[in-house]
Amino acid sequence: MKVLIAEDDPINSRLLKTLLFKWGYDIVTVSDGLEAWKIVQQENGPQMAIMDWGMPGLDGLEVCRRLREFERSGDRYTYVIMLTGRSDKEDLVTGIDAGADEYITKPFDTKELQARLHTGKRIIELHGALRAANKKLLFMSRLDSLTGALSRNAILDDLDLAFYRSTREKKPLCVVLVDVDHLKQINERYGRQAGDYVLQDCVRTISGCLRRTDSFGRLGSDRFLVILPGVDNRTGMIVCERIRNAVRGKAFQCGDQILPVTVSQSLALWDGKINIETLITLVENTHLATKPHGTNRLEKVCPDP
């Protein structure tokens, strides 16, 4: 674990460096507050810091205050041990108020310092585990529980972001409504479990046809939305054909039954003007209007520019 030693006294700095090296820590040393402030802002900055109260440039309190304000906008946390010759209770309160986690007075006790570092290490490790768990929960909350595709809210959020990026970068954007044909009949004839299996396998099959930069989510029971950033009508049609052929050519086997599955698609090129609701309505209306044309179909909502 990386520890910053910010101490302007060369004797104390050398002693701290020797001890922490012996205890197995990765060490960064500075002798003034400005350098300390630069280092704690780095992307792979130290996870713990031993900060002297009185340093040139910026004192330890000011570095700590700036650090806590800096950490408000992210999910990093640096465990700070304030090191000082001040021992009054008012000074202790001031140090803690500035954001320090621990407060050790000079001359420090070696065993006490080691114990405080162990405590800091445990807290940093717990914070890391909590951060990872929160990220996992956030990721899982964006997924449709049945199919593993993005949920309706998540795919619409991604579409809003895609609108913004397309406008900013002046690149085309295609959106595809994908409908699993005759899912209701599959449910009625083979059971809900078979229908669920078809949806899950369709998601896996379609996902294999897309780039990592594309988004794919579930709009409704049997309808999905594909977002293709930087893709024009012509390339969008190629992607849709790839999806259609992949689904049509796959053997959807549920138990001893081979289920014939196809998808129908409506492709829209965003014109840079209409909003999300209007675009979704446009592709859905096109899909409904062309349903009499049969299954396994591909419709273009917008003509080529």
Beta strands, then each sheet from edge to edge (+ up, - down):
strand 1: 2-6
strand 2: 26-30
strand 3: 48-52
strand 4: 79-84
strand 5: 102-105
strand 6: 173-180
strand 7: 215-218
strand 8: 223-229
strand 9: 252-254
strand 10: 257-259
strand 11: 263-269
strand 12: 298-300
sheet 1: 2+ 1+ 3+ 4+ 5+
sheet 2: 7+ 8- 6+ 11- 12-
sheet 3: 9+ 10-
end
